[in-house]
């Protein structure tokens, strides 16, 4: 998954540590994370973890800064093909919230780390995603009440912390550590501890306790003064460390921790006994009696006993009076809780699950783009195979298929007008996965308009934020520089590319297309299963002593076949003469199988005396017919594909490079080029003779190869699944 997190800054603080911890955990899982912020003390930690960071003025509210941040966020989010954008902080949420109203911006969410002031004008400038995260139940209740959000659209995901911490370092002294942001609303506990330390040292001289104050903020000078006063009464009592980037090392030297929120969880992860205390309240020593309440407030002590000198003293003396073993049990209790409920791993998995739901919530659609619904058996088989291989879609999501004949599409898809570009564009807003999956789409032998259409749609889908995949596609022929540009641009615009034959890959290399990561798989129609035949046809094919071979013809009119192309009438005459000779020599019946409506008239006009013209059959029925034939003489590419499934060798008349490419890829007999100088009736008859002299090995080779190719088709489905799941 590609995740873009937008934060006000990456200085030291709870929200910033939240982002750093989450990013590290996601990086370990192989996800790509990019953080946008105004920078701060955690930048070296991000660099060390190899997490991408871009500095923007996201801590500033002036108009020029907001405009600059907006432009850069839009560019990075859309050009970087991010699956989700997540904002942390009011300014990032406002900018991303405005951008999310534009088509093409990724699904967007906000994490509420605390109680955002709902008073005007801030309320109007606080924007939320359609789904959001709150770090505790009480924060969720607050934003539901104050901002009137739907509770169902808010997930509570509490903080998680790293559990891989340094071992505890023993010391003859008992070391107390407190850590927090030292501002007007967060410095009460450290201030009270400084005041308490002289008394604590007098009452527990055998422990020789010390206090270390960690943190920075506006109250830091006052804390230094409080520490100086404490040290004047009891030298060495208090050390003010200021901001610290390596809290795990500090906590490894702690015996008691006083604080709240994430800092308390980090102490628990280090097996340090914790006194939960903040400006908002004091819950005392963390144990099984107050754990549930602490969870509900994300360990912030909101609503706890008032924080004062006496309350804090009693809590501290409870641990000071305890034995070393008892303190270790308190530490083990906290460590067990974090490992079980609040580790960085659990935190990351919950957040990933939230994002996956968010993506499904906002854009769970799939669009299958090809020449579907035109009544071509090969295209019908491809559509059926791809539909059966799609990942499980969210409830209510139906694949969308553009078609010029929507009524001809199968049940279970949403038809859309092939040239209704406005409607297609609108549908793409809710589309996560766009598949170019109709066979050889990137070619212009039929027309330049066809190639331009698929190039345009793939580019549009990418701009709208969908993941684009060329699914077991074919490439070529490509005629002209403009067509070459469009074909290469369409391929390089895809997030994943698989090709159905090596010749397509060779052509892309010839066109200097970037081909790293492109896989050669196989035609999806190889997944076509045999189907029951009509009763009369089944009876015919079962007649004892009868022999059959299949014939597949197609019109050549209108195809761009090069200046040296042979006239179609010459090609058809050679094929017809060869069929007549083979039928007589083998005493076999040629079965003419039309794959499209335009094939019917052609087959009827060219059929030899012994031939039988079959009616229109489904792809599965064609496979069943071919399994009863001794070989196939074909022009339609999918006559070779279905022959592979049937285990019937196919001698292909390769009027188009794609036909010969598949025949070679599938280990059928060598295809015949109808535009070669030696093409004639004798060449076709000779190819049939060569096949019969080697029939059994040819079938064994074909069947073994078909099994391999069918396995290869699974790679297409796996890649599509990963793209859909944003992995």
Buried (B, 14 or more C-beta within 10 A) or exposed (E): BBBBBBBBBBBBBBBBBBBBBBBBBBBEEEBBBBBBBBBBBBBEBBEEBEBBBBBBBBBBEEEEBBEBBBEBBBEBBBEBBBBBBBBBBBBBBBBBBBBBEEEBBBBBBBBBBBEBEBEEEEEEEBBBBEBBBBBBBBBBBBBBEBBEBEEEBBBBBBBBBBBEBEEBEEEEEBBBBBBBBBBEEBBBBBBBBBBBBBBBBEBBEEBEBBBBBBBBBEBBEBBBEBBEBBBEEBEEBBBBEBBBEEBBEBBBBBBBBBBBBBBBBBBBBBBBBBBBBBBBBBBBBBBEEBBEBBBBBBBBBBEBBEBEEEBBBEBBBBBBEBEEEEBBEBBEBBBEBBBEBBBBBBBBBBBBEBBBBBBBBBBBBBBBBBBBBBBBBBBBBBBBBBBEBBBEBEEEBEBBBBBEEBEEBEEEBBBBEBEEBEEBBEBBBBBBBBBBBBBBBBBBBBEBEBBBBBBBBBBBBBBBBBBBBBBBBBBBBBBEEEBBEBBBEBBEBBBBBBBBBEBBBBBBEEBEBEBEEBBBBBBBBBBBEBEEBEEEBBEBBEEEEEEBBBBBBBBBEEBBBEEEBBEBEEBBBBBBBBBBBBBEEBEBBBBBBBBBEBBBEBBEEBBBEEBBBBEBBBBBBBBBBBBBBBBBBBBBBBBBBBBBBBBBBBBBBBBBBBBBBBBBBBBBBBBBBBBEEEBBBEBBBEBBEBBBEEEEEBBEBBEEBBEEBBEBBEBBBEBBBBBBBBB
